[in-house]
Amino acid sequence: LVVGVLFNTDNDVTHDSMKEILDDFPTKAADPATVKPFNYTAALEYIIGGSATAPFYTYSGSFTTPPCTEDVKWILLTTPRAMSNAHIVRLKGAMGANNRPVMPINERAVSKKP
């Protein structure tokens, strides 16, 4: 199961619960990570949202990292969250290249819930 969250940089603002995590992210994948306590509950509530009935898309796909295992259930939340440009750059740098090209939809069914 993969839960996908969309982020936008329209307001160039990062929610406080995410700043607490991202401010200490390494800037490159090879840099050592700093582990410190943080309020993961607040971050998850912000990312996922407070409502179990929030709309989302669901489909069967695959992991985006090798070995790109197939038949993975994806849930893509429809409401974008805010993140600053600086935090997007930091997150991309820390993760490195971890995705593959977008794949054709072919016969895959995509459903919007609820």
N, C-alpha and C positions, 0 to 999 in steps of 0.2 A: 504494500500500500504506500502510495506517495501522495502527500497533500501539497498541492502547488498554491503559492500565494503570489499575486501580482503586486508589484510595487511601482509607484510613479514618483517623479521628482518635481511635479508641478509647483509645489510650494517651497521646495528645497529645505524641507523640515523633516527631522526624524523624531518619532515619538520617544519620549523619555525612557520607556522600558527597553526600546531597541538601542538607544544611544548607550545605555549602560553596558550592553553586550558589544556593540560594534566599535565603540571608542578604543577598546583594547585588542581588537582583531589585528593579527599581523598584516603587514602590507604586501607580503609576497608569500606564496605557498611554501617556500623553503624556510621561512622565518619560524622560530619556535613560538608556539601558542602560549599565551598567558592565561592561566586558569584562576579565576577569582569568583567568589560567590556573587550571585545576582538573583533578582526576583524573576525567576522563570515563569511564575504564574501570571504576573502582569504582562510579560512579553507574549505568552501564549494567548492570553485573553485579547490582546491587541491584534495579534496576527490572525487568529482564527475568528475572533469576534465573540460577542457575548450571547449570540443566539444560535440555538441548535437548528433553527429553521431558516438560516441564511441561505440564499441561493448558491448553487454550485453546478459545475459541469462534471460529468463522470464518463470515463471511457477506459477501455483496456489498451494499454500501451506497453512501454518497456522502460527500463532504467536508461538514463542518459550517460551513464559512465560504464566503461568496460566491466563486464562482458556484454553490456546492453541486454540483459535478461528480458525476455518477452513475457507477455501475459501478466503484467503488473497492473493492478487497479489504480487508476489516477482519480483524484478528486481535486478539481481546480476551483478555488474560491473566486467568485465573480467580482467582489468588491475590492478594488485596489487599496493598498495601504501606502502611507507616505514614507519616503526615505530621502535624505539629502543626497545630492550628487557626490559629495565627499564620501559618504558611507557606502554608496553603490560602488565607487572606485575601490574603496578599501575591501569590501566583500569580494569583488571580482578578483582583486589581487591575491587575497588570501586563499581563494578556492582554486585559482589557476584555470586552465582549460578543462572543463568537466562536462561539456555537452557535445552532442553530435548534431549534425544538420537536422533540420526539421524534416520529418518523414511524411510521405503522402498519406492521406487519410484512408485511401483504398476503400474497403468495405467496412471499416471500423464504425461502430455506432457511438455517437456522442449524445448524451442525454443531459438535459437541464433539469435540476431538481431544486426545490420542490415545485 
